């Protein structure tokens, strides 16, 4: 139960840091990378951040693996 509490605190701190980064424009690159699809029509808009999501997935995978190794031993 204690590990769950530590994990929730860590997730909360990371969420706050992401919010601060977004507030100060440090995440303005997100969605503007080559490979991100943006189609705007007269009555609709479609936005698919493929490249940004792949990059975010790689970064989160590395972070989760590093944290897993840190908390295991």
N, C-alpha and C positions, 0 to 999 in steps of 0.2 A: 504494500500500500504506500510505503514511503517513496518507492521509485516512481509510482504514478504521480505523486505530488510534485516531485522534482521535475518530471517530464512536463507537467502542466505549467509549472513556473517557467521553464525554459521556453515552451511554446508561447507563453504570454509575453515574455521579454523579446522574443524574436518578432512577434506581431507588432509590438510597440516600436521596435527598431525599424521595421519595414514601413510603418506608418510615418515615422519621422523622416525617413529617406524619401518617401513619396511626397510629403508636405514640402520639403525643401528642394524638390526637383531632381533628386539624385537618381530617380527611376524614369526620367523622361525618355531614355533610349528604348524602354520597353514598348514594343509594338511598332517601332520604326526601323527595325533591322531589315536587311535584304532577305527576301523570302516570306515576309509577313504580307498577307493578302488583304487589300483594302479596296472594296468596290462601292462607290457611291452613285446611286441613281437619283432620279427625280423624286421618287417616293419611298426609296428604301436604301439601306446601307448594310453592307456585310463586311465584317472584320474578322480575319482568322490569323492570329499571331503564331504561325507555325514555328518559325525560327526562334522567336522569343521563348516559346514554351519548351522547345528542345533544349535550349540553353539553360532555362530555369530548372528543367528536369535533371540535367547533368550536375548543376551546382548543388541542388538539393540531395541528389544521390551521394555525392562526395561528402557533404556535411553530415548526412545521417550515418554513413559508414564511419566517419571519423568520430562522431559522438558515440556510436555504438561501441567502438573499440575503447574509447575513453572511459565509459561507464562500466564496461565489463571487466576491466582489469588494468 
